[in-house]
Amino acid sequence: MRQHLSKHKRLIFISTTLLALAITLLETNRFLQEFKQEERAKMEILASAYQKLLDVNDDNPALLNLSSSILEKNHTIPVIIVDKNKKVVFHRNLSKDNPKFIQKKLAEFKQTDKHFKLDLGDDDYQILYYGDSSLLSKLTYYPVILVAIFLLFAAIVYMYYHTGKISDENRLWSGLAKETAHQIGTPLSSLMGWIEILKSENNPDIPVEEIEKDVQRLNVISQRFSKIGSVPKLEPLDVVEITKHTVHYIKSRTSRLVKISLKTPEKLQALLNEQLYSWVIENMVKNAIDAMEGKGDITIEISDNDQQVFIDISDTGKGIPASKFKQIFQPGYTTKKRGWGLGLSLSKRIIEQYHKGKIYVKKSVLNEGTTFRIVLQKAL
C-alpha cells in the first residue's frame, strides 16, 4: 500500500512538473510572438520616418526633426538600407562596421520577410532590411535554457531519490548481515565449548575433527558477514596460499566429476582481506561448477605485472553471451531455477568497492567455457 502511494505521489509530481513546464513554454512562446509583432510595428514606424526624411523638404523643419528623432532613438534593432542597385547606403546597430560583416548580415536579413520598400519617385527606390534586436535574440534561447534547467533539476531529483534509496538498502542489508553474524556467534561459542569436551573424552565413534572443521567453517562465514558494510583492513598477504587453501576446502566438498587445477607462482603478495577474498574465490568456483552443471574442468591461474595481480578463473561450461557480460553482475540475475543471484554481484562489490580492484568476463565462448579475471593491487 505504501509503495502504491509512493508511486502515485511520484506520478502526480512528474505530471505537475511537466504541466508547469508546458504552460511556461507556451507562455514564453506567446510572449516572444508578441515581442516580434511589437518590433515589427516599431520598424513600420521607423520605415515611415525614414520615408518622410526622403520626402520632406527644408520648408517643413518640424517634420524633419521628428523623423530624425525617431531614427536616432533606435538603439537595438539592426538596420541595413540598400538602393535599387543593392548597394548599402545606410546601416545601424551592427556589432561590426566592416563591409564583409555587413554583407553577411544583409544576406541573413534577406532570408526573412523583414524588409520595407522605400519609394524615392521616378522609379527609384531603397529597401530597408532589419533583424532581431539583441534582446529578442537573447529571449529566443530562453525556452531552450528553461528546458535545460528543468532536465538538470529532474536529474538532480532522480539522483537524490535514487542515491537515497540505494543508501537505505545498503544500510538495511549491512545491518541484517551484522545481526546474522551476531546471532550465529552465540551458538558457535557454545559449540566450540562442546567440541573441547568431546575431545577430552577421546571417543573414537564421534568424528570430532570433522565437526570441528564445520564449526570453524561457520565461524569464517560469521566473520565474513560481520565485515559487510564496514571498511575492511587490507594487508599484504600471499594470494597464492589463500587461493590454494580455499580451493582445497572446495575440492573436499565437490563431486569428483569436477577437476580443479591451479597454475600459480610459489608466492605472490597482494593487498587483501583474507576472509572476503576467500569468499570471492568460493563464489567464482561455485558459479563455474553451476555453469558446467557439475561436470568439467576449472583452472585457476595467478600472474602479475609491476603493480597488479591477476587471478583468471576458467571453466568448461556453457559460456555467456557477450550481451550478458555486464548483466550477470547485477543483483538478482541468475540462470538457475533456484538461487538468489547474488554470488557474482557480491564478488564484484568485494573486489571493486572493498579491494579497489576489478572483476570482469575476460572471454567466453558459447558451449566451450568462460574465463573471469580478478585484478588486485600488488603489495609492493
C-alpha positions in Angstrom: 0.0 0.0 0.0 2.8 2.4 0.9 4.6 1.5 -2.3 1.5 2.2 -4.3 1.1 5.6 -2.6 4.7 6.4 -3.2 4.3 5.6 -7.0 1.1 7.7 -7.0 2.9 10.7 -5.5 5.7 10.4 -7.9 3.3 10.3 -10.8 1.5 13.4 -9.5 4.8 15.2 -9.1 6.0 14.3 -12.6 2.7 15.2 -14.2 2.5 18.6 -12.3 6.1 19.4 -13.3 5.5 18.6 -16.9 2.3 20.6 -16.9 4.1 23.6 -15.4 6.9 23.3 -18.0 4.4 23.1 -20.8 2.5 26.2 -19.6 5.7 28.1 -19.1 6.9 27.2 -22.6 3.6 28.2 -24.2 3.5 31.5 -22.3 7.1 32.1 -23.3 6.4 31.4 -26.9 3.3 33.7 -26.8 5.4 36.4 -25.3 8.1 36.0 -27.9 5.5 36.3 -30.7 4.0 39.4 -29.2 7.5 40.9 -28.8 8.3 40.1 -32.5 5.0 41.8 -33.5 5.9 44.8 -31.4 9.3 45.1 -33.1 7.6 44.8 -36.5 5.3 47.7 -35.5 8.4 49.7 -34.4 10.1 49.0 -37.7 7.0 50.2 -39.6 7.2 53.4 -37.8 10.9 53.6 -38.4 10.5 52.9 -42.1 7.7 55.5 -42.3 10.0 58.0 -40.6 12.8 57.3 -43.0 10.4 57.6 -45.9 9.4 61.1 -44.6 13.1 62.0 -44.4 13.4 61.2 -48.0 10.2 63.1 -49.0 10.4 66.1 -46.7 11.9 69.4 -47.8 13.5 72.2 -45.9 10.2 74.1 -45.8 9.0 71.7 -43.0 11.7 71.6 -40.4 9.4 70.2 -37.6 8.6 67.1 -39.6 12.3 66.7 -40.5 13.3 66.9 -36.8 10.6 64.4 -35.8 11.7 61.9 -38.4 15.3 62.3 -37.5 14.5 61.8 -33.8 12.6 58.5 -34.5 15.6 57.2 -36.4 18.1 58.2 -33.7 16.2 56.5 -30.9 16.6 53.1 -32.5 19.4 51.7 -30.4 18.6 47.9 -30.5 17.2 46.8 -33.9 19.9 46.3 -36.6 19.1 48.0 -39.8 20.6 47.9 -43.3 19.3 50.0 -46.3 20.3 49.3 -49.8 19.5 51.2 -53.1 18.0 49.6 -56.2 21.5 48.6 -57.3 21.8 46.6 -54.0 24.5 49.0 -52.7 24.4 49.6 -48.9 23.6 53.3 -48.3 22.9 53.1 -44.6 23.3 50.8 -41.6 22.8 51.0 -37.9 23.2 48.9 -34.7 25.5 46.3 -36.2 28.2 44.8 -33.9 30.9 45.3 -36.6 31.4 48.0 -39.1 33.4 46.3 -41.9 32.0 45.6 -45.4 32.2 41.8 -45.2 30.3 41.6 -42.0 27.6 44.0 -43.3 27.2 41.9 -46.4 26.9 38.7 -44.3 24.2 40.2 -42.1 22.4 41.6 -45.2 22.3 38.0 -46.6 20.8 36.8 -43.4 18.2 39.5 -43.3 17.2 38.7 -46.9 16.3 35.2 -45.8 13.4 36.6 -43.8 10.4 38.8 -44.7 11.7 41.6 -42.5 12.0 44.5 -45.0 10.3 47.6 -46.3 10.4 49.2 -49.7 11.0 52.9 -49.7 9.7 54.8 -52.7 12.0 57.7 -53.9 10.0 58.5 -57.0 11.0 58.4 -60.7 11.2 54.6 -60.4 13.9 54.9 -57.8 13.7 53.1 -54.5 15.5 51.8 -51.5 14.9 48.6 -49.4 15.2 48.7 -45.6 16.2 45.3 -44.1 16.2 44.7 -40.3 16.9 41.8 -37.9 16.0 40.8 -34.4 17.1 43.2 -31.6 19.7 42.0 -29.2 17.1 41.5 -26.5 14.9 39.4 -28.8 17.9 37.3 -29.8 18.6 36.5 -26.2 15.0 35.7 -25.5 14.9 33.2 -28.4 17.2 31.0 -26.4 15.2 31.3 -23.2 12.9 28.2 -23.9 16.0 26.1 -24.5 17.6 27.3 -21.3 14.4 26.6 -19.5 14.2 23.1 -20.7 17.8 22.5 -19.9 17.2 23.8 -16.3 14.2 21.5 -16.0 16.2 18.5 -17.2 19.0 19.3 -14.8 16.5 19.7 -11.9 14.9 16.4 -12.9 18.3 14.7 -12.9 19.2 16.1 -9.5 15.9 15.0 -8.0 16.3 11.5 -9.6 19.8 11.1 -8.3 18.8 12.3 -4.9 16.0 9.8 -4.6 17.9 7.0 -6.3 21.0 7.5 -4.2 18.9 7.7 -1.0 17.1 4.5 -1.9 20.4 2.7 -2.6 21.9 4.1 0.7 18.8 2.9 2.6 19.1 -0.6 1.0 22.8 -0.8 1.8 22.2 0.1 5.4 19.4 -2.4 5.6 21.5 -5.3 4.2 24.6 -4.3 6.2 22.5 -4.2 9.4 20.9 -7.6 8.5 24.4 -9.1 7.8 25.9 -7.9 11.0 22.8 -9.1 13.0 23.1 -12.5 11.3 26.8 -12.7 12.3 25.9 -11.7 15.8 23.2 -14.4 16.1 25.4 -17.1 14.6 28.2 -16.1 17.0 26.3 -17.1 20.2 25.7 -20.8 19.3 29.1 -21.1 17.8 30.8 -20.2 21.1 28.7 -22.9 22.7 29.5 -25.5 20.0 33.2 -24.8 20.4 32.9 -25.5 24.1 31.2 -28.8 23.5 33.9 -29.8 21.0 36.5 -29.3 23.6 34.5 -31.6 26.0 34.2 -34.2 23.2 37.9 -34.1 22.6 38.7 -34.8 26.2 36.5 -37.9 26.2 38.5 -39.5 23.3 35.5 -41.3 21.9 36.5 -42.9 18.6 32.9 -43.2 17.5 32.4 -39.4 17.4 34.1 -37.6 14.4 35.2 -34.7 16.5 37.7 -33.4 13.9 35.1 -33.2 11.2 32.7 -31.4 13.5 35.4 -29.0 14.5 36.1 -28.2 10.8 32.4 -27.4 10.2 32.3 -25.2 13.3 35.4 -23.4 12.1 33.7 -23.0 8.8 30.7 -21.5 10.4 33.0 -19.1 12.3 34.6 -18.0 9.0 31.1 -17.3 7.5 30.2 -15.3 10.6 33.3 -13.2 10.2 32.5 -12.6 6.6 29.0 -11.4 7.3 30.3 -9.1 10.1 32.6 -7.3 7.7 29.8 -6.3 5.3 29.1 -2.6 5.4 32.4 -1.7 7.1 35.7 -0.8 5.6 37.9 -4.0 5.7 41.5 -3.8 6.5 43.7 -4.7 3.6 47.0 -6.4 4.3 49.9 -7.7 2.2 49.1 -11.4 2.1 50.1 -14.3 0.0 47.3 -14.6 -2.6 48.6 -18.0 -3.8 48.5 -19.6 -0.3 45.0 -18.2 0.4 43.7 -19.3 -3.0 45.1 -22.8 -2.6 43.6 -23.1 0.9 40.2 -22.0 -0.4 40.3 -24.4 -3.4 41.4 -27.3 -1.1 38.3 -26.7 1.0 36.0 -26.6 -2.0 37.6 -29.7 -3.5 36.8 -31.8 -0.4 33.1 -30.9 -0.8 32.8 -31.1 -4.6 32.0 -34.0 -6.9 34.9 -36.0 -8.4 33.4 -35.1 -11.8 34.8 -31.6 -11.3 38.5 -31.2 -11.8 40.1 -28.1 -10.3 43.7 -27.2 -11.2 45.9 -24.3 -10.3 48.7 -22.6 -12.2 50.5 -20.3 -9.8 53.9 -19.0 -8.8 55.3 -20.2 -5.5 54.4 -17.0 -3.7 52.8 -13.7 -4.6 51.6 -10.9 -2.3 48.6 -8.7 -2.9 46.7 -6.3 -0.7 43.9 -8.4 0.6 41.3 -9.1 3.3 41.6 -12.8 3.7 38.0 -13.7 4.6 36.5 -11.6 1.9 38.9 -12.6 -0.9 38.4 -16.3 0.0 34.6 -15.7 -0.2 35.0 -14.4 -3.7 37.0 -17.4 -4.9 34.4 -19.7 -3.4 31.6 -17.8 -5.2 33.5 -17.9 -8.5 34.3 -21.6 -8.3 30.8 -22.5 -7.3 29.5 -20.3 -10.2 31.8 -22.2 -12.6 30.6 -25.6 -11.2 27.0 -24.5 -11.8 27.9 -23.3 -15.4 29.3 -26.8 -16.1 26.3 -28.5 -14.5 28.5 -30.4 -12.0 31.0 -31.8 -14.6 34.1 -30.4 -16.2 37.4 -28.6 -15.6 38.2 -25.5 -13.7 41.5 -23.8 -14.0 42.7 -21.0 -11.7 45.8 -19.2 -13.0 47.6 -16.4 -11.0 50.0 -14.0 -12.6 51.2 -10.4 -12.1 52.9 -7.3 -13.5 54.7 -4.5 -11.8 51.6 -3.2 -10.0 48.8 -5.7 -10.3 47.9 -9.3 -9.5 45.7 -11.2 -11.9 43.5 -14.2 -11.0 42.0 -15.9 -14.0 39.2 -18.5 -13.3 38.3 -20.6 -16.4 35.6 -23.2 -16.8 34.4 -25.6 -19.5 30.8 -24.6 -19.0 28.1 -23.4 -21.4 29.5 -19.9 -21.8 28.0 -16.4 -21.6 26.6 -14.3 -24.5 28.6 -11.1 -24.9 25.4 -9.1 -24.3 25.2 -10.5 -20.8 28.8 -9.8 -19.7 27.7 -6.8 -17.5 24.2 -8.1 -16.7 25.5 -11.2 -14.9 27.0 -9.0 -12.1 23.6 -7.3 -11.3 21.9 -8.4 -8.1 19.2 -11.0 -8.7 20.5 -12.2 -12.1 20.6 -15.9 -12.3 20.1 -18.7 -14.8 19.4 -21.3 -12.1 15.9 -22.4 -11.2 16.9 -22.0 -7.5 19.1 -19.3 -6.1 19.2 -15.6 -5.2 21.6 -14.5 -8.0 23.9 -12.7 -5.5 27.2 -14.6 -5.9 28.7 -12.6 -8.8 27.1 -9.3 -7.5 28.7 -9.8 -4.1 32.0 -10.8 -5.6 32.0 -7.6 -7.7 31.3 -5.5 -4.7 34.0 -7.1 -2.6 36.6 -6.8 -5.3 35.8 -3.3 -6.7 34.5 -1.5 -3.6 36.5 -3.1 -0.8 39.7 -4.0 -2.6 39.7 -1.2 -5.3 40.3 -3.8 -7.9 38.4 -5.1 -11.0 36.4 -8.2 -11.9 35.0 -8.9 -15.4 34.5 -11.5 -18.1 37.8 -11.8 -19.8 36.5 -14.1 -22.6 33.6 -16.5 -23.2 32.7 -18.9 -26.0 29.2 -20.4 -26.0 29.3 -24.2 -25.2 33.0 -24.0 -24.6 33.6 -22.1 -21.5 34.2 -18.8 -19.7 37.2 -17.0 -18.1 36.7 -14.5 -15.4 39.5 -12.1 -14.4 40.1 -10.6 -11.0 42.6 -7.7 -10.7 44.1 -6.8 -7.3 46.7 -4.3 -6.1 50.1 -5.8 -5.8 51.8 -5.5 -2.4 55.0 -3.6 -3.2 
